[in-house]
Amino acid sequence: MAVDCDHHPVLWRDRQFLLLASARTVSVLGNGFARVALGFAVLGLPGATPGRLSLVLACQALPQLLFILVGGVIADRMSRARLMVAADIVGAGAYAGLAALVLSGHAPLLLMCVLAVVAGTATALFSPAMDGLVPLVVPAGRLQQANGLLRVGTNTSLLLGLALSGVTVAWIGAGWALALNAGSFVVSAVLTARLRVPGRAGKSSSALDDLKEGWREFASRQWLWVVVAQYTVVVAALNANAGVLGPLVAEEELGGARAWSVIVAAQALGTIAGAGLAARVRVGRPVLVAVLATFPAALPIALLAASAPVWVTAVAMFCSGIAADVFAVLWSTTIQREIPEESLSRVASYEWFGSLAFAPLGLLVAGPAADAVGTQEALAGCAGLIVVATAAALLAPQVRGRR
C-alpha cells in the first residue's frame, strides 16, 4: 500500500464536484440534527412511550429497505440529479410536516408514522442515485479521491450535527430542530439542481426487465456478491452493538451515557481521519484491502464484552472508524469503476438491499439475546460473527485477486 501525497487541489476548484460535496454536507448536517430531534420529539408528545418511538423509527427505516431496488431502477432510467432533487424535496416536505405536528402539540401517531414512511422512501430513492451520480461528475482517475473527500465532508458534518443536536433541542425545541433538517433538504435540492450532467436516453424495457438486468450485473461478479453477503452479517452485528448492546454494557459496567458518548465520538473522529487517508492511498487489490479493513470492527465490540477501560475501547473505536472509511472509499470506488454506468444505480441498490437486509433483525434480537445469555456474551457473539463473516469472504478467489 502506498500513499499519494498529491492533494489534487484542482478537484476542490471543480464547480461540479463542489456543488455535489456542498449539497451532501448540508443534507447530512441536517440528518445529524434529525437523528436526535425525532426521538426527543416523539418522546416529548403527550402519552408518548418507548413503543411509540420504536414504531415511528421502524416506519422510517423499513421503506429504506423495501424501496431501495425501486430507487435503483428509477435512477438508471432518468436523470440521477433530478431524482435526487425530487427526493430532497419529498424529504423536506416530510420533515416539515413532522416539525409542524410537533410544534402544534397535536401529533396523531398515525400521521407521524405516515410522514416517517415518506421520509424513509425519499432516502430509498436518493441513495442509489447518489452512488450512480459521482462517476458522472468526477473523472474516472479522480473517483477514489472524490469519494474520500465526500466522506470527509459528510462524516464531519454528521459529527457536528450530532454534537449540536442536543444543544439545539434543549435551546429551541425538537420541533424547530426538525424544521432545520427540512431546510437542509431544501438547500441540498437547490445545490443539486445546479449540477450539469449528461441526459439519459429513454428505455423501452420494463421496470421488471431492468431489475433482472441489474441482478445479472450484480450476480455475475463473485467479488461483489460475496462482500455484500459478508456485510449482511457485519451490519447486523454492528447495529446490535450500536443500537442496543453497547449502550446496555455502558450503563451496566462503564458508568452510563457519558462513557458511551465518548466511545461513539471516538469512532466518528476515526471515520473523518479514515476518509482522508483513503482518498490518498493506492492499493493494487482494493477489494482485498477493503475486506481486511473490516476485521478492526470486531475489536471494540470484543473490548466492550471484556469490560475494558473506556479509554481503551475508545482508542479501538477510533481505529475501527479509520478502517471503516478505508473500506467505504475503496469499495465505492471499485463499484463505480467496474460496473457499467448505465447499470450502476441498480447494482448499487442491490448492494444496499443486501447489506441492510438483516440490519433490523440485529436490533430485534439484540435485547432478547442480552436477556438470555448476558450482555457481554451477546457482544462477544457479535464480535465473533464479524470475524467469521470476514474470514469467509477471504475464501473467494475474486476477493483476494481482483486488481
Residue pairs with C-beta under 8 A, 6 or more apart in sequence:
1 281
1 282
1 283
1 289
2 281
2 282
2 283
3 277
3 280
3 281
3 282
4 280
4 281
4 282
5 280
7 280
8 142
8 145
11 17
11 138
11 142
11 145
11 146
11 149
12 18
12 149
14 138
16 137
16 138
16 195
16 196
16 197
17 137
17 138
17 146
17 149
19 191
19 192
19 194
19 195
20 133
20 134
20 137
20 150
20 191
20 192
20 195
21 149
21 150
21 153
22 191
23 187
23 188
23 189
23 191
23 192
24 130
24 150
24 153
24 154
24 188
25 153
25 154
25 156
25 157
26 157
26 184
26 187
26 188
26 191
27 88
27 184
27 185
27 187
27 188
28 153
28 154
28 157
28 158
28 161
29 157
29 158
29 160
29 161
29 184
30 161
30 180
30 181
30 182
30 183
30 184
30 185
30 188
31 158
31 161
31 181
31 184
32 157
32 158
32 159
32 160
32 161
32 162
32 163
32 164
32 165
33 161
33 164
33 165
33 168
33 177
33 178
33 180
33 181
33 184
34 95
34 177
34 178
34 181
35 161
35 162
35 165
36 162
36 165
36 166
36 169
36 177
37 165
37 168
37 169
37 174
37 177
37 178
37 181
38 56
38 57
38 60
38 98
38 174
38 178
39 53
39 57
40 169
40 174
41 98
41 102
41 174
41 175
41 177
41 178
42 48
42 52
42 53
42 56
42 112
43 50
43 53
44 102
44 174
45 52
45 102
45 105
45 107
46 105
52 109
55 109
55 113
56 109
56 112
56 113
56 116
57 116
58 360
59 113
59 114
59 116
59 117
59 120
60 116
60 117
60 119
60 120
61 120
61 359
61 360
62 117
62 120
62 360
63 117
63 120
63 121
63 123
63 124
64 120
64 121
64 123
64 124
64 127
64 356
65 124
65 353
65 356
65 357
65 359
65 360
66 124
67 120
67 121
67 124
67 125
68 124
68 127
68 128
68 349
68 352
68 353
68 356
69 211
69 346
69 349
69 350
69 353
70 124
70 125
70 207
70 349
71 83
71 124
71 125
71 126
71 127
71 128
71 129
71 345
71 349
72 128
72 214
72 345
72 346
72 347
72 348
72 349
72 350
72 352
73 207
73 210
73 211
73 214
73 345
73 346
73 349
74 83
74 125
74 129
75 83
75 125
75 128
75 129
75 132
75 345
75 346
75 349
76 132
76 200
76 210
76 214
76 342
76 343
76 344
76 345
76 346
77 200
77 203
77 207
77 210
78 200
79 197
79 199
79 200
80 129
80 130
80 132
80 133
80 136
80 197
80 345
81 129
81 133
81 192
81 193
81 195
81 197
83 125
83 126
83 129
84 126
84 129
84 130
84 133
84 189
84 192
85 189
85 192
85 193
86 125
87 122
87 123
87 125
87 126
87 129
88 122
88 126
88 185
88 186
88 188
88 189
88 192
89 185
89 186
89 189
90 118
90 121
90 122
90 125
91 118
91 119
91 122
91 123
91 126
91 182
91 185
92 182
92 183
92 185
92 186
92 189
93 118
93 182
94 115
94 116
94 118
94 119
94 122
94 182
95 115
95 119
95 178
95 179
95 181
95 182
95 185
96 179
96 182
97 111
97 115
97 118
98 112
98 115
98 116
98 119
98 178
99 175
99 176
99 178
99 179
99 181
99 182
100 175
101 107
101 108
101 111
101 112
101 115
102 173
102 174
102 175
102 178
103 173
103 175
103 176
103 179
127 348
127 349
127 352
128 345
128 346
128 348
128 349
128 352
129 345
131 332
131 335
131 336
131 344
131 345
131 348
132 341
132 344
132 345
132 348
133 195
133 197
134 143
134 146
134 147
134 150
134 332
134 336
135 143
135 336
135 337
135 341
135 344
136 197
136 198
136 341
137 146
137 195
137 197
138 146
140 337
143 333
143 336
143 337
144 278
144 279
144 329
144 330
144 333
145 279
145 280
147 278
147 279
147 328
147 329
147 332
147 333
147 336
148 275
148 276
148 277
148 278
148 279
148 280
148 325
148 329
149 275
149 279
151 271
151 275
151 278
151 325
151 328
151 329
152 272
152 275
152 276
152 279
155 268
155 271
155 272
155 275
155 325
156 272
158 268
159 265
159 268
159 269
159 272
162 268
163 265
165 177
168 176
168 177
168 180
169 177
203 210
205 213
210 346
211 346
213 343
213 346
214 343
214 346
214 347
214 349
214 350
215 350
217 339
217 340
217 343
217 346
217 347
218 224
218 225
218 346
218 347
218 350
218 351
219 225
221 338
221 398
222 396
222 397
222 398
222 399
223 287
223 396
223 398
223 399
223 402
224 335
224 338
224 347
224 351
225 354
226 393
226 396
226 398
226 399
227 287
227 290
227 291
227 331
227 393
227 399
228 350
228 351
228 354
228 355
229 354
229 389
229 393
230 291
230 294
230 389
230 390
230 392
230 393
231 294
231 354
231 355
231 389
232 354
232 355
232 357
232 358
233 358
233 385
233 386
233 388
233 389
234 294
234 297
234 385
234 386
234 389
234 390
235 355
235 356
235 358
235 359
235 362
236 358
236 359
236 361
236 362
236 385
237 301
237 362
237 382
237 383
237 385
237 386
238 297
238 362
238 382
238 386
239 359
239 360
239 362
239 363
239 366
240 362
240 363
240 365
240 366
240 369
240 378
240 382
241 301
241 304
241 366
241 379
241 382
242 264
243 362
243 363
243 366
244 363
244 366
244 367
244 370
245 304
245 366
245 370
245 375
245 378
245 379
245 382
246 260
246 263
246 301
246 304
246 379
247 257
247 260
248 370
248 375
249 304
249 305
249 307
249 375
249 376
249 379
250 256
250 257
250 259
250 260
250 263
250 304
251 257
251 260
252 375
253 307
253 376
254 260
254 307
254 310
255 310
259 310
262 310
262 314
263 300
263 310
263 313
263 314
263 317
264 317
266 314
266 315
266 317
266 318
266 321
267 300
267 317
267 318
267 320
267 321
267 324
268 321
269 318
269 321
270 317
270 318
270 319
270 320
270 321
270 322
270 323
270 324
270 325
271 321
271 322
271 324
271 325
272 321
272 325
273 318
273 321
273 322
273 325
274 321
274 322
274 323
274 324
274 325
274 326
274 329
275 325
275 328
275 329
277 322
277 325
277 326
278 325
278 326
278 328
278 329
278 330
279 329
281 326
281 330
283 289
283 330
284 403
285 400
285 401
285 402
285 403
286 330
286 331
286 333
286 334
286 402
287 330
287 331
287 334
287 398
287 399
287 402
288 394
288 399
288 400
288 401
288 402
289 326
289 330
290 326
290 327
290 330
290 331
290 334
291 327
291 390
291 393
291 394
291 399
292 390
292 394
293 323
293 324
293 326
293 327
293 330
294 323
294 327
294 386
294 390
294 393
295 323
295 386
295 387
295 390
296 316
296 319
296 320
296 322
296 323
296 324
297 320
297 323
297 324
297 386
298 383
298 384
298 386
298 387
298 390
299 316
299 319
299 320
299 383
300 313
300 316
300 317
300 320
301 379
301 380
301 382
301 383
301 386
302 379
302 380
302 383
303 312
303 313
303 316
304 313
304 376
304 379
305 376
305 377
305 379
305 380
305 383
306 376
307 376
334 402
335 344
335 347
335 348
335 351
336 344
339 347
339 348
366 378
369 378
369 381
370 378
373 381
393 399
394 400
